Amino acid sequence: MVIADVGANPLGKPIYGALLRAGMAQVWAFEPNAEARARLMAEASDAITIRPFAVGDGQAATFYTYPASEMSSLYPLSAKALGFLGHFRRHLGTETPQPIITRRLDDISGLPDLDFLKMDAQGAECAVLSGGQNRLSKAVAVVVEMRFYRLYDGEPALWELDRALRAQGFELHRFLHQKSRMLGHSQRARVKPDLLASQLIDGDAVYIRSLEDRSAWSDEALCHLALLAAGVFGSHDLALLCLDTLAERGQVSRKLAEGYVDLLPAELRA
């Protein structure tokens, strides 16, 4: 399947790594930060095409590069927001602004239609979606970092990103993780910050194309969603639903779902 990774800064192992190792994915990775892109290129395989583009809506913008590459964004960090949160303030004033022209997914030469989109674009996610409606028309799923509390001045709100995804036919499926922080207070030294971290910051969310009318889905799309559910999202019930649908169509054995459950960890089986 064809995967686009927008904001492919290699801070950890890619969530689609199992598909890459199995030879089941072709990845297009986009990373405008030069330092992060150099690390990405050093670790890349032949199945990954790397481009230096800041993906967005095709308009002129300012790219704010921070020494901590994961903070780089089309938006500047918000002093007010970070002042309230009490975190990330060390990054304020360390940015280097540079003018750029963003690139629309729909305009990138050679990029095939996408089956799966992964985004960690530090606030540019809505622009990525608006510039990729054609390339995303056949995509079955999106994994996106969603901001619960703003970090950057001017970045779209949570509801705007959710609305943009739903406008292209995607529905919220699950959260892979959520990040929270403890707010600053006078008793910080007397408590365990990890256990008092009540303020949500962000988290990776999985959106899938609506499955309410599975007759509109091709067999190939169902296969791709089953593989993503099993190998990326850990959504075994979703994978089983896809396998059942494929079995009803005569595309796979009716015993395949049974075999899938046999391979699940013991704690997940009745």
Buried (B, 14 or more C-beta within 10 A) or exposed (E): BBBBBBBBBBEEEBBBBBBBEEEBBBBBBBBBBEBBBEBBEEEBEEBBBBBEBBBBBBEEBEBBBBEEBBBBBBBBBBEEBBEEBBBBEEBBEEBEEEEBEBBBBBEBEEBEEBBBBBBBBBBBBBBBBBBBEEBBEBBBBBBBBBBBBBBBEEBBEBEEBBEBBEEBBBBEBEEBEEEBBBBEEEEEEEEEEEEBBEBBBBBBBBBBBEBEEBEEBEEEBBBBBBBBBBBBBEBBEBBBBBBBBBBEEEBBEEEBBEEBEEEEEEEEEE
